[in-house]
Amino acid sequence: MRIALLEDEHEQAQHIQSILSERGHHCDSFPSGQSFLSAVLHRSYDLLILDWQIPDMTGIDVLETVRAQLNWPIPVVFLTQRDSEADIVRALDAGADDYLAKPAREAELVARINALARRTNPDNEKEVLRYGPFEINTQQRSIILHGELLTLTDKDFDLTLFLFQNQGRLLTREMLLERVWGLARDINTRTVDTHMSRLRRRLGLNPENGFRIKTIYQRGYRLEAMTANAIEDSATVSDQV
């Protein structure tokens, strides 16, 4: 997973990054609320870890901003020295998914993160996924639309599955290259744009089928279920790659 960590103590941040890296996770650390929010709201992360007491704002302020501005329920863990019942309740009420007091036990921290990842992506264990008129068979690697089998390349299938499993979430080009193509994030390529353009046509992502791929300028893409208002808007405005 790609994890964003809010921690202003350098040694503590390095320690947590080391723990997560050893378990196969990628963790970016940020020392302030503003730097953390700038990254989280413009990049793609799978999970957030927040400290409560940071120099420029509180962890609660950061959490409330994340919940207000992100379009998908990214899992959030508090990792802080504050351990009173009132603090725990306040964080959970504000939208945190879990709460750990420092110093965290390494195995417990990793176990809780992995548990949150499983709860956030329950579809990952299913063989057949249904999204409106789309039926995706993860074992047969096939996609059916309105009862008809679609002809897709292996990479198109991988990209389609990843889009639907992350519906409503901003997916940067770098993240898609990393997760779908297995390429380094700093590679400059239009491969993602080419595949997205093709998928729009091959999947019939239009008002009739209830979904669209929205281009987020200079950031990436988001698969959206189309509301009544969005369907009306699409009659006059179309997304361009």
N, C-alpha and C positions, 0 to 999 in steps of 0.2 A: 504494500500500500504506500501511497504518497501521503505523508503526514506533515502538517504544519504545527510547529511548537512555539508558543508564546512564553518566553522565559528570559528575564533580564539578567540573571546571574550566569556569567559566561561558563564557569566550570560546571554548574548544574546542567546547563543546556548541552554542553559537550558530553556529559555523562549519559543523559537520556538519549541523545543521538547515537551514541555508541551502542547502547542497549538495543535500540530499535534496528540499527544497521546489522548487528549480529544476527537478528531474527529475520533478515531479508527485507526490511522496510526502508524506504527512503524518507528521511526527515530533514526538513528545512527549519532552521531556528530563527526567531525574530525577537529583538530585545525590547520593542515598544509596541503599544497597541496600534499606532498609526502604520508602522511598517508591516505589522502582521496583517492588518485589514487591507492594505494596499495589495499585498500578495494574494490573500485568500479570495478577494472579490474579483481578481483579474486572472487568476490561474486556476488550475484544477487540482484539488486535493481530495483525498478519500476520508480523512479524519483530522480533527483538530484537538490539540492539547493546550489548555489555558492555565496560566497562573492567575491568581486573583490580584495580588499586589504588584503593580508595575508602575513605572514612573509617570506616564502621561494620562492614564485612565485606569479604570478597574477592569478586571476580567469580566465582570458582569456587563459593563458597558460594551465591551468587545462582543460578547455573546449576543446581546440584544441587537447589535448592528448586523451581525452575521445572520441571525434569524429573520431580520426585517428585509435584508437585501438579497440573500441567496434564494434561488427558486427551488431548491431541493433540500431535504432534511439531512444535511451532513451530520454525522455523529460527532459529538463534542464531549471531551473528558476534562474535568477540572483536576489539576494536580497542584496542590497548594498547601501551605502551612496552616491555613485556617481550617479548623476541624470541629467547630461547634455545630450542634444540631441545627441552630438557626441559619448558619452559613450554608450548610448542605442543603437545607430545604429551600433557601433563597435561590441557590444556583440551579437546582432541579426545576423549580417553578419558572425560572427564567429561560429554560429550554435545554439545560445540560442533560446528557444521557447517562453520565456516570461521574463519580466524585471520589478522588483518592487524596489522602493526606500525605504530605512529605514527612520523612523520606519514604518514597514508594519502594516496595519490595519488587525486585526486577521481574521475577516470574509472574507475580500477580499483575503488574502493569501490562505485560505482554498478553497475558491471558484475557484480561478485560478488554483490551484493544481488539484482539481476535474475536472475542464473543460479540462485540459491537458490530464488527464487520459482517459476521454471519447474520445477525438480526437485521442489518440494514439491507442486505442483498439476499433475501430468502429465495428468489427465483433462480439463483445460481445452482441450486440443488435439483431443480425440476428438469424433466426431460422434454416436456411440451409446454411452451409458453404461449399465451394468447393475449394479444393486444388489439382490441377492436376486431377488424376483419383479418388481421395477420395471425397466422399460426406458425410458430417457430419450433422445429424439432431439433434439439441440441445434439441428440445422438446421431440422427440421420443427416444432420447438417442441411436441413431443407427448410424452405419458407413457402407457405401456401397463403395466397390472397384470394378471398372469395371462392375457395375450393379449387383454385388452379395453382399448380406448382410453378414457382418462378425460377427462371434460369439465371443463376448467379455464380460468379467465380468464388473460390474458397475465401479470398480476401474480402470480397463483397459480403459474404455471409458473416465473417468475423466482425466486420465493421457494423453491419446491421444489428447483430446480436448485442454488441457493445452499446450501440445507440439506444436500443429499446430498454436494455437493463439499466441505463442511466438517463431515462426519460426526464426532461425538465432541467437537466444539469448542464452547465457550461462545460464543454469539452474543448480544451485548447488543441491546436494543431500538434503542439509538442507532446501532449498527453496521448493523443491518438496515435502518433508515430511510435511512441514508446509502448503502448498497450496492445495495439493491433498489429503493427509492423515489427515491433521489437527493435526499433532503431533508436539511436541516441537522440536526446532531446534537442541538441544544438545543430542537428542537420537541417539545412535550408532546402526544402523541397516543396513542390506543389502537388505531390502525390495525393495528399489528403483532399485538396480542392478538387482534383480530377475525379476521385472516387465519389465524393459527395455529389458532384454534378450528375454523375451517372446513376447513383442510387435514387436521386429524386425522380428520375424517369423510370427506372426499372421497378421500383417499389410502388410507384403510383402515389407518391406522398402529396396528396392534394385534399381539398375539402371533402370530396366524396368518401375518401378513406379515413378521414379524421386525424391525420398527422401531417406535420411539415418539419423540414429541417430548416431552422432559422440560422442565418449567418450573423454572427456577432462581430461587428467591424473590428479588425485588427486583433481579435482575440480567439475566435474559433467558431464552434457550432453548438446548437442545442436542438434536440428533438423535442417537439412540443405537440401535445394533444390539442387539437384546435377547438376552441370555444365557439359559441355562436357568433360572438363579435369578431373573432379572428377569421371565421369563415366568410363573413360579410366583407371584411377588409381585403381578403385575398382576391375578391372579385375585381379589385382595382389595383392592388399592389402585389407584386410577386417578388419572392426572395431571389437575389442574384448571388452567385458565388463570388 
